[in-house]
Amino acid sequence: MKRALSLLFCMLLVACAPQNRQPTAPAPAPTLSPDQRLADFLGTAVTGTSASFSGTTLGSSVTVTAKDVYVSALGELCREGVATTSHGLTRIAACRKDETAPWQLAPAIFGKEAL
């Protein structure tokens, strides 16, 4: 009995001892590429709003103006935009399959004359 009480006492001491638990820091948010930031802006912007981006595939310095929202032939929600680059104006679009999917820049299918 004396042994059992000693064992119980030791177990209580171990349970009450300070634990060496280091708090886990939240995972850092992933760094978005310039193209992804541009697509996110275009997808969520109010029509007529403009923003500038650097380092995108459209050029090193790009100003994007959000235009109208539409549903593509694939059933994706899209927003048209006009990108002003050092090469002139380019029509662009950002689309997503559903509300949980990220915005993606759509492949360019219009020439400069389509503006």
Helices and strands as residue ranges (DSSP letters): H 2-16, H 34-44, E 50-56, E 59-71, E 77-85, E 88-96, E 104-105, G 112-114
